[in-house]
Amino acid sequence: MRSSFSFNHLLLLLILLIGLGLRIFNFGELSLGNDELSVLSRIQYDSFAELIELGVKPDVHPAGIQVLAFYWTGMFGDSPLALRFPFLLAGLLSILIAYKIGEDCFSEESGLLTAACMACLQYFISLGVYARPYALVLCFGLGMVYFLTRIIQESSLRGYLGYALCAVICLYFHYFSFLLVGSSALMGLIFVSAEKRKGFLLSLLLIGLLYLPHL
């Protein structure tokens, strides 16, 4: 058992390294896309208030990307490499979270297969090399699913808070996330046992409260 555990985790490390290699190849040399240039054009302000008033309100997207880019580029600069780093990190974390979901719901082998697909498929690679909201929604959407499985399997404060935080972060990054969060909430109401349902409903209430500032 100890040998099998170590070998599977060695495979996971190898998958993560392959995923990293496929994403950082020419990472800083890819030219900025129109969406990325749009983000940069909407964060050239001196204060958070100006950012919201002039950069977020005229846009059709939630405030998450602009706010993240505003503070991130303020600390690390606005080069393509600096701008895209959080999205690269989110893509790599998605591989790890997908592994954990597969491991918890089925087996370590299922988790490894899922992680390998996410590490190597072009669709997931492309999400992690551009500063667009999809890599972050994927990462925190998977995090939401992970914490939902933990709530179903065992009741813990960490599970309820993790689910709520991941869900509201998704909502702040893309409006289509409402469909994802709503679907997970419906699944939770179906599969969370009666004795845990009160805690789950409080998680849903927390999501609503944390989203109020955006309204």
C-alpha positions as MATLAB code, in Angstrom:
seq = 'MRSSFSFNHLLLLLILLIGLGLRIFNFGELSLGNDELSVLSRIQYDSFAELIELGVKPDVHPAGIQVLAFYWTGMFGDSPLALRFPFLLAGLLSILIAYKIGEDCFSEESGLLTAACMACLQYFISLGVYARPYALVLCFGLGMVYFLTRIIQESSLRGYLGYALCAVICLYFHYFSFLLVGSSALMGLIFVSAEKRKGFLLSLLLIGLLYLPHL';
ca = [
       0.000    0.000    0.000;
       2.820    2.414    0.854;
       4.606    1.611   -2.422;
       1.429    2.098   -4.477;
       0.711    5.408   -2.738;
       4.171    6.751   -3.510;
       4.097    5.589   -7.131;
       0.705    7.204   -7.847;
       1.834   10.493   -6.387;
       5.034   10.298   -8.407;
       2.862    9.900  -11.507;
       0.814   12.927  -10.447;
       3.992   14.982  -10.073;
       5.099   13.873  -13.540;
       1.696   14.857  -14.984;
       1.934   18.297  -13.353;
       5.435   18.805  -14.748;
       4.267   17.820  -18.230;
       1.321   20.189  -17.893;
       3.665   22.983  -16.802;
       6.041   22.317  -19.682;
       3.265   22.399  -22.269;
       2.011   25.707  -20.888;
       5.281   27.613  -20.471;
       6.600   26.764  -23.943;
       6.922   30.217  -25.584;
       4.685   31.472  -22.751;
       6.091   34.996  -22.651;
       6.416   35.317  -26.437;
       2.741   34.920  -27.376;
       1.351   38.270  -28.465;
      -1.479   39.766  -26.437;
      -4.964   38.992  -27.720;
      -7.766   41.511  -28.135;
      -9.410   40.484  -24.844;
      -6.121   40.899  -22.987;
      -5.532   44.314  -24.542;
      -9.059   45.251  -23.543;
      -8.316   44.306  -19.924;
      -5.140   46.395  -19.952;
      -6.981   49.370  -21.401;
      -9.554   49.223  -18.599;
      -7.168   49.228  -15.645;
      -5.141   52.385  -16.374;
      -6.545   54.312  -13.423;
      -5.149   55.824  -10.244;
      -7.664   54.467   -7.750;
     -10.034   51.579   -7.121;
     -13.019   53.944   -7.342;
     -11.972   55.086  -10.823;
     -11.414   51.483  -11.851;
     -14.979   50.535  -10.900;
     -16.586   53.659  -12.334;
     -14.656   53.908  -15.603;
     -13.256   50.424  -16.170;
     -15.862   47.989  -14.829;
     -19.268   49.623  -15.221;
     -18.981   50.298  -18.986;
     -17.825   46.690  -19.575;
     -20.090   43.662  -20.027;
     -18.026   41.408  -17.745;
     -18.005   41.115  -13.943;
     -15.412   43.058  -11.983;
     -13.147   40.133  -11.086;
     -10.690   40.204  -13.976;
     -10.240   43.975  -13.953;
      -9.747   44.111  -10.190;
      -7.263   41.233  -10.251;
      -5.340   42.740  -13.183;
      -5.400   46.215  -11.593;
      -3.619   45.097   -8.419;
      -1.512   42.355  -10.023;
      -0.006   44.585  -12.710;
       0.474   47.302  -10.116;
       2.801   44.937   -8.233;
       4.440   42.954  -11.057;
       4.083   45.045  -14.223;
       1.976   44.597  -17.337;
       4.257   42.462  -19.510;
       2.558   39.446  -21.150;
       4.468   37.120  -18.816;
       3.413   39.006  -15.666;
      -0.191   39.515  -16.780;
      -0.715   35.849  -17.631;
       1.000   34.255  -14.624;
      -2.145   33.982  -12.394;
      -3.952   32.219  -15.240;
      -1.066   29.805  -15.741;
      -1.151   29.012  -12.035;
      -4.930   28.502  -12.149;
      -4.518   26.067  -15.037;
      -2.001   24.001  -13.085;
      -4.125   24.024   -9.934;
      -7.066   22.804  -12.036;
      -5.103   19.665  -12.892;
      -4.466   18.968   -9.213;
      -8.059   19.655   -8.135;
      -9.417   17.447  -10.925;
      -7.177   14.666   -9.637;
      -8.547   15.088   -6.118;
     -12.156   14.972   -7.348;
     -11.491   11.788   -9.307;
      -9.681   10.243   -6.351;
     -12.449   11.098   -3.879;
     -15.346   10.032   -6.103;
     -13.848    6.977   -7.806;
     -10.181    5.974   -7.413;
      -6.623    7.261   -7.634;
      -6.388    5.817  -11.137;
      -9.453    7.789  -12.238;
      -7.930   10.927  -10.770;
      -4.649   10.320  -12.595;
      -6.409    9.755  -15.921;
      -8.444   12.950  -15.489;
      -5.342   14.923  -14.531;
      -3.430   13.558  -17.529;
      -6.206   14.618  -19.907;
      -6.356   18.116  -18.448;
      -2.575   18.436  -18.544;
      -2.240   17.488  -22.215;
      -5.421   18.423  -24.082;
      -5.049   21.593  -26.164;
      -8.336   23.047  -24.915;
      -7.169   23.151  -21.296;
      -3.681   24.287  -22.262;
      -5.059   27.265  -24.173;
      -7.165   28.308  -21.175;
      -4.046   28.609  -19.042;
      -1.861   30.711  -21.311;
      -4.079   33.734  -21.921;
      -5.316   36.342  -19.437;
      -8.985   35.554  -19.892;
     -11.481   34.561  -17.166;
     -11.899   30.936  -18.208;
      -8.847   29.463  -16.460;
      -9.920   31.045  -13.176;
     -13.533   29.903  -13.576;
     -12.283   26.395  -14.356;
     -10.031   26.366  -11.297;
     -12.552   27.708   -8.801;
     -15.420   25.805  -10.458;
     -13.511   22.576   -9.872;
     -12.772   23.781   -6.348;
     -16.498   24.265   -5.815;
     -17.181   20.714   -7.029;
     -14.421   19.362   -4.783;
     -15.841   21.026   -1.683;
     -19.350   19.905   -2.638;
     -18.144   16.281   -2.706;
     -16.571   16.827    0.719;
     -19.878   18.179    2.053;
     -21.719   15.139    0.678;
     -19.178   12.706    2.122;
     -18.476   14.442    5.426;
     -19.813   17.519    7.186;
     -17.164   20.144    8.010;
     -16.971   23.910    8.280;
     -14.080   23.865    5.803;
     -16.292   22.208    3.203;
     -19.137   24.706    3.576;
     -16.854   27.761    3.527;
     -14.721   26.409    0.685;
     -17.789   25.734   -1.434;
     -19.208   29.218   -0.846;
     -15.940   31.050   -1.505;
     -15.150   29.130   -4.701;
     -18.696   29.684   -5.978;
     -18.724   33.437   -5.383;
     -15.267   33.834   -6.938;
     -16.610   32.126  -10.067;
     -19.487   34.609  -10.141;
     -17.085   37.544   -9.904;
     -15.127   36.308  -12.941;
     -17.837   35.398  -15.476;
     -21.628   35.701  -15.650;
     -21.952   32.274  -17.289;
     -20.766   30.934  -13.918;
     -24.302   31.487  -12.641;
     -25.274   28.373  -14.604;
     -22.402   26.407  -13.063;
     -23.122   27.592   -9.518;
     -26.866   27.066   -9.942;
     -26.312   23.524  -11.232;
     -24.043   22.682   -8.307;
     -26.564   24.137   -5.858;
     -29.286   21.943   -7.351;
     -27.042   18.888   -7.145;
     -26.271   19.755   -3.532;
     -29.946   20.034   -2.622;
     -30.488   16.589   -4.161;
     -27.472   14.720   -2.786;
     -26.621   16.444    0.510;
     -28.256   14.468    3.311;
     -31.039   15.990    5.405;
     -28.863   16.458    8.502;
     -26.310   18.464    6.468;
     -28.812   20.479    4.457;
     -29.011   23.348    6.930;
     -25.265   23.935    6.619;
     -25.491   23.738    2.832;
     -28.331   26.261    2.737;
     -26.231   28.596    4.873;
     -23.445   28.214    2.293;
     -25.860   29.283   -0.435;
     -26.917   32.265    1.686;
     -23.249   33.204    2.156;
     -22.745   33.131   -1.623;
     -25.594   35.621   -2.028;
     -24.257   37.912    0.695;
     -20.727   37.905   -0.721;
     -22.056   38.784   -4.170;
     -24.047   41.787   -2.938;
     -21.138   44.268   -3.302;
     -21.077   43.543   -7.031;
     -24.731   44.486   -7.376;
];
